[in-house]
C-alpha cells in the first residue's frame, strides 16, 4: 500500500485517544484551560460519570468570536507566545484538547471576553465544525461536552462503572485544587454538590496552602503532617508529609506537583517511598502533598500528551532533595506519633454490659442464686489479689519522692512509668493523661536506630564472638543463600560460614544485640534474602536486614521489666528519632489525654 495522508477526522481521533482517555481526562483538560485563562472560580457538573454531560464554567478572560473559531483548530493555542518549548509556565501548550474532544463528542463552547458586551458560541459534532453564533453568557467561558465517545463507540466499552468514572473525576479535581489554592472549585453530579473548595485568597500563601490541603486531604492529615521546606541548587521543595503512623493502604493520597502541575511520576513516587523505607512495611504508603519548584528549562513536561509525566535534566538532584528533606523532617519529629492512634484507641472503649439478675414476675426474689454485684466482685478480687501481687503488673516499691520531683517527672513527654500490663505494655502517667507503650515495638525501633548509627560510624558494627559457634540447619537452599551474602552480613556484625550441605555456622554476632535466638534469626534472614532476590545489596536493603536483626534482639512481650528498666526505655524513646513507630510503621505508644479519659466516664 502506498504512503498517504490520513484524513483530518482520523488524525483528530488518534489525538483524542492520547489526550482524552476517559471522562476524567476531558475534565482535566477543560479545568486546566480555565485556570490558564485566569479563572478565579471553576464549576464542574458531570452526569452519568461524564458519559452524557461534562460542563465546565469559569470566570476567566473569555474569548472573542475570532479566538473562539481558532480554539477548535488543532495546535492553536495562546500559551506559547514565543514558541519556546524549553520553559513552559502554563498547564496547556499543545493546542490539542478542544479539537480532540470535539472529534469524539458533541462540543459546545460559549464565551464572553472580559470588558466585552458580546458573547459568542460554537459547536462541534464528532469533528464537524459549525459557525460561530451569538450567545448569552456572563464574562468567562462555559464548555459543554455531551455524549462523550459517541463517535468512537469502541472506546465506550472500555469505560468503567459510572461510580468509578465519577471518582476518577473527583480525584482530578482534588489534585488541581491542591495546586491552586487561590482558585475556587465545585464538582456536582447535577443533583448534589460532591466537592466544594472556596478560594483561599485573603490569606498568606503558606496558610492558604495549608487550609486547602486540610480541605482536600482531611483535617487529620493536617494535624499529623510534618512541614517540608528545603532548597538545593535552585530547586525548592515545600509541602507536608504524614507521620509514619498515619500511613495508608494505597498511594492514592500522594499528591505531587512540579511547578504547580499535578504529576504522577515514578521518580518522585520512588523518592517518597525511599525516604520512608525505614519506617513503613511494603504494603503501607505515606500521605504527602509536595510542591517542587525549579527552572522550567530543567524539566521537560512535553513527555506525553496527558502531561502527567515529566523528565528532569538532573534526576539525581531531584531525588536527593526529596529523600533528604523528608528524612530530615522525620528525624525532627522525634518520638511523635499520629493523633489518630489515640482516637482509634478511644473508639475501642465501650461501657461494660452488666445485665441485671433475672426476676420472676410477682415475686420479690428470683428462683436462682442472685449474681454478685460489680462492687461485690471487685471487693472479692481485691481480697484475693492485693495490688502488689497482681499477676502481670510490675509495681515498684514505695519510694520517697518530693512533690517537686514528681511534678518534674510527670512533665516529661512520656511521663513516669507506673506499671506493666500483661508483661507486654508499659503504663506511664503524664501531667495531662496516660501513655501505653508496646515494649517490644519500642525497643525494636531503639535497637534498629542504634544499628544504623553503628553502621554510619567509622568502626562499623562491633562484633561479639560466640564462645561456642552455633550451627544452624536450613531447609532447601537457605544455607546457600546465607553463605552467598556472608560479606554483606559481616558488615552488619553477623559472621557466618557454610558448614556442609544445608547448614551454616555462626561465629560472631553484633555486640549491641545482646542475647539472641541465633537459629531463628538465621532462618528469618534466609527467608528475607529469598524475598529480596538477586538484587539484594546491603546499602539498598539495609532496612530489611537490620529490621530483622533488631526484631530478634528486642525485649519480648511476656518479659517482666523492673521500674528502672521501664524508665530507661521511656527516656531513650524521648531521645531517639523515629521512636514513635516501629520498623513497620505501627505506633510504639498510645497517648490518652485526660479530657478524653474524663469523657469516657461522663465527667465532661
TORROVO-694507 format. One record per residue (C-alpha): residue in three letters; x, y, z. Coordinates in steps of 0.1 Angstrom, whole numbers, padded with zeros to 4 digits, always signed. Example, Ala and Ser with C-alpha at 12.3 -4.5 7.8 and 13.67 -1.06 7.14 Angstrom:
BEGIN
ALA+0123-0045+0078
SER+0137-0011+0071
END
This chain:
BEGIN
UNK+0000+0000+0000
UNK+0013+0034-0009
UNK+0020+0061+0017
UNK-0008+0086+0020
UNK-0020+0114+0043
UNK-0047+0104+0068
UNK-0080+0123+0068
UNK-0082+0151+0093
UNK-0110+0134+0112
UNK-0089+0103+0117
UNK-0059+0124+0128
UNK-0081+0141+0154
UNK-0094+0108+0167
UNK-0059+0094+0171
UNK-0050+0126+0191
UNK-0082+0122+0211
UNK-0070+0086+0221
UNK-0039+0102+0235
UNK-0053+0132+0252
UNK-0088+0120+0262
UNK-0086+0085+0276
UNK-0117+0087+0298
UNK-0141+0114+0311
UNK-0116+0124+0338
UNK-0091+0133+0311
UNK-0116+0156+0294
UNK-0124+0173+0328
UNK-0086+0177+0335
UNK-0080+0194+0301
UNK-0110+0217+0304
UNK-0103+0228+0340
UNK-0066+0234+0332
UNK-0077+0256+0303
UNK-0099+0276+0327
UNK-0070+0281+0351
UNK-0047+0292+0323
UNK-0074+0317+0313
UNK-0071+0334+0347
UNK-0102+0319+0363
UNK-0109+0326+0400
UNK-0137+0301+0401
UNK-0143+0269+0382
UNK-0176+0250+0384
UNK-0179+0214+0371
UNK-0210+0194+0365
UNK-0210+0158+0352
UNK-0238+0134+0346
UNK-0236+0096+0343
UNK-0199+0096+0352
UNK-0192+0121+0324
UNK-0206+0100+0296
UNK-0237+0121+0289
UNK-0226+0155+0301
UNK-0195+0174+0313
UNK-0200+0211+0319
UNK-0171+0234+0329
UNK-0178+0270+0336
UNK-0153+0297+0346
UNK-0149+0334+0351
UNK-0117+0338+0332
UNK-0106+0361+0304
UNK-0131+0347+0279
UNK-0127+0347+0241
UNK-0138+0368+0212
UNK-0155+0354+0181
UNK-0123+0351+0162
UNK-0105+0334+0191
UNK-0134+0310+0196
UNK-0132+0299+0159
UNK-0094+0293+0163
UNK-0098+0275+0196
UNK-0112+0243+0180
UNK-0084+0241+0155
UNK-0055+0217+0161
UNK-0023+0232+0176
UNK-0040+0266+0181
UNK-0030+0280+0215
UNK-0024+0312+0233
UNK+0001+0297+0258
UNK+0033+0298+0238
UNK+0038+0335+0230
UNK+0074+0330+0219
UNK+0070+0294+0206
UNK+0095+0283+0233
UNK+0091+0247+0245
UNK+0120+0249+0268
UNK+0103+0270+0295
UNK+0066+0262+0297
UNK+0048+0280+0326
UNK+0012+0271+0317
UNK-0009+0239+0321
UNK-0016+0235+0284
UNK+0005+0243+0254
UNK-0002+0217+0227
UNK-0035+0231+0214
UNK-0050+0196+0211
UNK-0076+0193+0239
UNK-0106+0210+0224
UNK-0103+0196+0188
UNK-0097+0162+0202
UNK-0127+0163+0225
UNK-0148+0177+0196
UNK-0138+0148+0174
UNK-0153+0122+0197
UNK-0182+0141+0213
UNK-0207+0169+0209
UNK-0189+0200+0220
UNK-0205+0234+0227
UNK-0184+0264+0238
UNK-0199+0297+0248
UNK-0176+0326+0258
UNK-0175+0363+0265
UNK-0143+0383+0268
UNK-0138+0405+0298
UNK-0149+0440+0291
UNK-0168+0430+0260
UNK-0206+0434+0255
UNK-0208+0405+0231
UNK-0208+0367+0238
UNK-0203+0340+0212
UNK-0207+0302+0209
UNK-0196+0275+0186
UNK-0205+0238+0182
UNK-0185+0207+0171
UNK-0203+0174+0165
UNK-0180+0144+0160
UNK-0154+0166+0143
UNK-0179+0186+0122
UNK-0175+0223+0129
UNK-0203+0248+0129
UNK-0202+0286+0125
UNK-0197+0310+0154
UNK-0231+0323+0166
UNK-0242+0350+0192
UNK-0248+0337+0227
UNK-0259+0349+0261
UNK-0234+0344+0289
UNK-0216+0364+0316
UNK-0179+0371+0313
UNK-0159+0339+0311
UNK-0163+0306+0293
UNK-0187+0276+0295
UNK-0178+0244+0278
UNK-0203+0215+0275
UNK-0193+0181+0263
UNK-0222+0157+0256
UNK-0223+0121+0246
UNK-0186+0115+0251
UNK-0171+0089+0227
UNK-0203+0086+0207
UNK-0182+0090+0176
UNK-0159+0061+0187
UNK-0183+0035+0202
UNK-0154+0011+0208
UNK-0139+0034+0234
UNK-0172+0033+0254
UNK-0167-0004+0260
UNK-0135+0002+0280
UNK-0150+0028+0304
UNK-0156+0017+0339
UNK-0187+0020+0360
UNK-0204+0053+0365
UNK-0192+0055+0401
UNK-0156+0046+0392
UNK-0155+0073+0365
UNK-0170+0099+0388
UNK-0144+0090+0415
UNK-0117+0095+0389
UNK-0131+0129+0380
UNK-0132+0138+0417
UNK-0095+0128+0421
UNK-0086+0151+0392
UNK-0104+0179+0408
UNK-0087+0174+0442
UNK-0053+0174+0426
UNK-0059+0206+0406
UNK-0075+0222+0437
UNK-0043+0214+0457
UNK-0021+0230+0430
UNK-0042+0263+0430
UNK-0055+0273+0465
UNK-0063+0307+0452
UNK-0090+0294+0428
UNK-0124+0282+0440
UNK-0137+0248+0427
UNK-0170+0229+0428
UNK-0180+0195+0415
UNK-0215+0181+0413
UNK-0234+0154+0395
UNK-0263+0177+0387
UNK-0283+0167+0418
UNK-0259+0172+0447
UNK-0226+0190+0454
UNK-0198+0165+0459
UNK-0168+0188+0463
UNK-0166+0225+0472
UNK-0133+0242+0478
UNK-0136+0280+0484
UNK-0108+0302+0471
UNK-0082+0309+0497
UNK-0074+0344+0486
UNK-0072+0365+0517
UNK-0045+0345+0534
UNK-0008+0342+0535
UNK+0003+0318+0507
UNK+0015+0292+0531
UNK-0017+0294+0552
UNK-0038+0292+0521
UNK-0019+0261+0510
UNK-0023+0245+0545
UNK-0061+0253+0545
UNK-0066+0238+0510
UNK-0046+0207+0520
UNK-0068+0203+0551
UNK-0100+0207+0530
UNK-0089+0182+0503
UNK-0070+0155+0522
UNK-0086+0160+0556
UNK-0080+0177+0589
UNK-0065+0145+0603
UNK-0037+0148+0577
UNK-0031+0184+0585
UNK-0028+0176+0622
UNK-0005+0147+0616
UNK+0017+0161+0589
UNK+0053+0174+0590
UNK+0061+0207+0573
UNK+0086+0203+0545
UNK+0108+0233+0533
UNK+0141+0225+0516
UNK+0162+0241+0489
UNK+0192+0228+0469
UNK+0209+0242+0438
UNK+0179+0263+0427
UNK+0153+0236+0435
UNK+0127+0243+0462
UNK+0106+0217+0479
UNK+0077+0227+0502
UNK+0046+0209+0514
UNK+0036+0184+0540
UNK+0043+0147+0547
UNK+0025+0124+0571
UNK+0040+0108+0602
UNK+0047+0071+0595
UNK+0019+0061+0619
UNK-0006+0079+0596
UNK+0001+0056+0567
UNK-0025+0044+0542
UNK-0031+0011+0524
UNK-0026+0027+0489
UNK-0006+0056+0474
UNK-0038+0074+0465
UNK-0031+0101+0490
UNK+0002+0111+0475
UNK-0001+0145+0457
UNK+0030+0157+0439
UNK+0034+0189+0419
UNK+0061+0202+0397
UNK+0059+0240+0391
UNK+0022+0239+0401
UNK+0014+0210+0377
UNK-0001+0178+0392
UNK+0021+0148+0381
UNK+0023+0111+0387
UNK+0060+0105+0381
UNK+0079+0073+0390
UNK+0110+0092+0401
UNK+0090+0113+0426
UNK+0069+0085+0440
UNK+0101+0063+0442
UNK+0119+0091+0462
UNK+0090+0093+0486
UNK+0090+0055+0491
UNK+0127+0055+0496
UNK+0125+0082+0523
UNK+0100+0062+0543
UNK+0118+0028+0537
UNK+0130+0027+0574
UNK+0095+0033+0588
UNK+0069+0015+0568
UNK+0061-0020+0557
UNK+0059-0027+0520
UNK+0021-0026+0519
UNK+0018+0008+0536
UNK+0022+0042+0520
UNK+0026+0077+0534
UNK+0003+0106+0526
UNK+0021+0136+0512
UNK+0014+0169+0494
UNK+0048+0181+0480
UNK+0054+0211+0457
UNK+0086+0212+0437
UNK+0096+0244+0421
UNK+0125+0247+0396
UNK+0136+0265+0365
UNK+0113+0254+0336
UNK+0144+0247+0315
UNK+0154+0219+0339
UNK+0123+0199+0334
UNK+0105+0186+0303
UNK+0067+0184+0306
UNK+0063+0175+0270
UNK+0069+0138+0275
UNK+0033+0126+0269
UNK+0001+0144+0257
UNK-0015+0138+0290
UNK+0013+0158+0307
UNK+0012+0137+0338
UNK+0048+0125+0334
UNK+0079+0148+0335
UNK+0116+0143+0328
UNK+0143+0161+0348
UNK+0176+0172+0335
UNK+0193+0161+0368
UNK+0170+0133+0383
UNK+0196+0125+0409
UNK+0195+0160+0423
UNK+0157+0159+0425
UNK+0156+0125+0442
UNK+0183+0136+0467
UNK+0164+0167+0476
UNK+0131+0149+0482
UNK+0147+0120+0502
UNK+0169+0143+0522
UNK+0140+0168+0531
UNK+0116+0140+0541
UNK+0142+0122+0562
UNK+0152+0154+0579
UNK+0116+0162+0588
UNK+0110+0127+0601
UNK+0141+0129+0623
UNK+0129+0163+0637
UNK+0096+0146+0646
UNK+0114+0126+0673
UNK+0092+0102+0691
UNK+0060+0118+0679
UNK+0031+0095+0667
UNK-0001+0105+0650
UNK-0031+0116+0670
UNK-0053+0092+0651
UNK-0037+0064+0671
UNK-0052+0078+0703
UNK-0086+0084+0685
UNK-0087+0048+0674
UNK-0079+0036+0709
UNK-0106+0057+0725
UNK-0131+0044+0699
UNK-0124+0009+0710
UNK-0136+0016+0746
UNK-0172+0006+0752
UNK-0191+0007+0785
UNK-0192-0028+0801
UNK-0225-0046+0796
UNK-0236-0059+0830
UNK-0271-0074+0829
UNK-0292-0074+0860
UNK-0302-0108+0876
UNK-0334-0121+0861
UNK-0365-0115+0883
UNK-0397-0136+0882
UNK-0429-0116+0878
UNK-0449-0112+0910
UNK-0421-0124+0933
UNK-0396-0104+0954
UNK-0367-0126+0945
UNK-0356-0149+0917
UNK-0357-0186+0918
UNK-0319-0190+0913
UNK-0290-0176+0932
UNK-0285-0139+0928
UNK-0255-0127+0908
UNK-0229-0107+0928
UNK-0229-0070+0921
UNK-0199-0053+0904
UNK-0188-0038+0937
UNK-0190-0072+0954
UNK-0170-0089+0927
UNK-0144-0060+0929
UNK-0141-0064+0967
UNK-0137-0102+0964
UNK-0110-0097+0938
UNK-0092-0072+0959
UNK-0093-0095+0989
UNK-0078-0124+0969
UNK-0052-0105+0949
UNK-0038-0074+0966
UNK-0024-0046+0943
UNK+0012-0055+0950
UNK+0006-0091+0939
UNK-0014-0087+0907
UNK-0001-0111+0881
UNK+0014-0093+0851
UNK+0019-0059+0868
UNK+0054-0049+0879
UNK+0046-0024+0908
UNK+0076-0006+0923
UNK+0081-0005+0960
UNK+0071+0029+0976
UNK+0099+0054+0974
UNK+0103+0088+0990
UNK+0096+0113+0962
UNK+0093+0151+0968
UNK+0063+0170+0952
UNK+0087+0190+0931
UNK+0104+0158+0917
UNK+0070+0143+0910
UNK+0058+0173+0890
UNK+0090+0175+0870
UNK+0089+0137+0862
UNK+0052+0139+0851
UNK+0061+0168+0828
UNK+0084+0145+0807
UNK+0070+0138+0772
UNK+0064+0101+0780
UNK+0058+0106+0817
UNK+0066+0083+0847
UNK+0062+0045+0844
UNK+0036+0032+0869
UNK+0034-0005+0860
UNK+0033-0032+0833
UNK+0002-0048+0819
UNK+0002-0084+0808
UNK+0040-0083+0807
UNK+0037-0065+0774
UNK+0026-0029+0778
UNK+0042-0002+0800
UNK+0017+0022+0817
UNK+0030+0057+0822
UNK+0014+0087+0838
UNK+0019+0122+0824
UNK+0008+0156+0837
UNK-0020+0156+0811
UNK-0030+0120+0807
UNK-0016+0085+0804
UNK+0005+0066+0779
UNK+0006+0029+0769
UNK+0039+0017+0754
UNK+0043-0016+0735
UNK+0077-0026+0750
UNK+0087-0049+0721
UNK+0078-0025+0693
UNK+0095+0004+0711
UNK+0127-0015+0719
UNK+0128-0028+0684
UNK+0130+0007+0670
UNK+0156+0017+0695
UNK+0179-0012+0686
UNK+0174-0005+0649
UNK+0184+0031+0653
UNK+0215+0020+0673
UNK+0224-0003+0644
UNK+0221+0024+0619
UNK+0243+0047+0640
UNK+0269+0020+0644
UNK+0268+0013+0606
UNK+0275+0050+0600
UNK+0304+0052+0624
UNK+0340+0046+0613
UNK+0343+0014+0633
UNK+0311-0001+0619
UNK+0290-0026+0639
UNK+0311-0041+0667
UNK+0310-0079+0669
UNK+0309-0104+0697
UNK+0325-0138+0692
UNK+0304-0167+0704
UNK+0321-0190+0729
UNK+0306-0220+0711
UNK+0298-0213+0674
UNK+0262-0220+0666
UNK+0254-0245+0638
UNK+0221-0238+0621
UNK+0204-0263+0597
UNK+0183-0248+0570
UNK+0157-0262+0546
UNK+0161-0261+0508
UNK+0188-0237+0495
UNK+0186-0214+0525
UNK+0222-0222+0536
UNK+0235-0213+0501
UNK+0216-0180+0502
UNK+0231-0171+0536
UNK+0266-0181+0526
UNK+0264-0161+0493
UNK+0257-0130+0513
UNK+0282-0136+0540
UNK+0302-0105+0532
UNK+0272-0082+0534
UNK+0261-0098+0567
UNK+0296-0094+0581
UNK+0293-0057+0577
UNK+0262-0059+0599
UNK+0282-0077+0625
UNK+0269-0112+0617
UNK+0298-0136+0607
UNK+0285-0168+0591
UNK+0302-0196+0571
UNK+0290-0225+0551
UNK+0290-0257+0572
UNK+0285-0287+0550
UNK+0253-0292+0530
UNK+0222-0274+0542
UNK+0238-0258+0572
UNK+0258-0227+0582
UNK+0278-0219+0613
UNK+0275-0185+0631
UNK+0308-0174+0647
UNK+0301-0138+0656
UNK+0270-0116+0662
UNK+0265-0079+0666
UNK+0276-0069+0701
UNK+0248-0044+0706
UNK+0221-0070+0702
UNK+0228-0089+0734
UNK+0211-0123+0738
UNK+0198-0137+0706
UNK+0179-0166+0692
UNK+0206-0173+0667
UNK+0189-0202+0648
UNK+0156-0182+0645
UNK+0175-0151+0633
UNK+0194-0170+0606
UNK+0163-0187+0593
UNK+0144-0154+0591
UNK+0174-0138+0573
UNK+0174-0167+0548
UNK+0137-0160+0540
UNK+0144-0123+0538
UNK+0172-0128+0513
UNK+0150-0151+0492
UNK+0123-0124+0491
UNK+0147-0097+0482
UNK+0161-0118+0453
UNK+0192-0114+0434
UNK+0190-0076+0437
UNK+0200-0079+0474
UNK+0226-0052+0482
UNK+0234-0041+0517
UNK+0231-0004+0511
UNK+0197-0007+0494
UNK+0182-0033+0517
UNK+0197-0022+0550
UNK+0163-0015+0564
UNK+0150-0050+0558
UNK+0181-0069+0572
UNK+0186-0045+0601
UNK+0149-0047+0609
UNK+0151-0085+0611
UNK+0182-0083+0634
UNK+0165-0057+0656
UNK+0133-0077+0659
UNK+0151-0107+0672
UNK+0171-0088+0699
UNK+0143-0065+0712
UNK+0126-0070+0745
UNK+0099-0097+0740
UNK+0063-0095+0751
UNK+0060-0116+0782
UNK+0092-0104+0799
UNK+0088-0087+0833
UNK+0106-0054+0834
UNK+0117-0035+0865
UNK+0107+0001+0871
UNK+0142+0014+0863
UNK+0141-0007+0830
UNK+0108+0008+0821
UNK+0120+0043+0829
UNK+0152+0038+0809
UNK+0132+0026+0779
UNK+0109+0057+0780
UNK+0138+0081+0784
UNK+0157+0065+0754
UNK+0125+0068+0733
UNK+0123+0105+0740
UNK+0159+0109+0729
UNK+0157+0087+0698
UNK+0144+0099+0664
UNK+0115+0079+0649
UNK+0107+0061+0681
UNK+0070+0068+0678
UNK+0067+0039+0654
UNK+0083+0005+0650
UNK+0102-0006+0618
UNK+0069-0015+0602
UNK+0051+0018+0607
UNK+0030+0007+0637
UNK+0028+0030+0667
UNK+0050+0022+0697
UNK+0028+0041+0721
UNK-0007+0054+0725
UNK-0014+0087+0744
UNK-0047+0093+0760
UNK-0054+0129+0771
UNK-0070+0135+0805
UNK-0101+0152+0789
UNK-0107+0122+0767
UNK-0104+0098+0797
UNK-0129+0120+0816
UNK-0153+0119+0787
UNK-0152+0081+0789
UNK-0166+0083+0825
UNK-0191+0111+0818
UNK-0171+0137+0837
UNK-0172+0161+0807
END
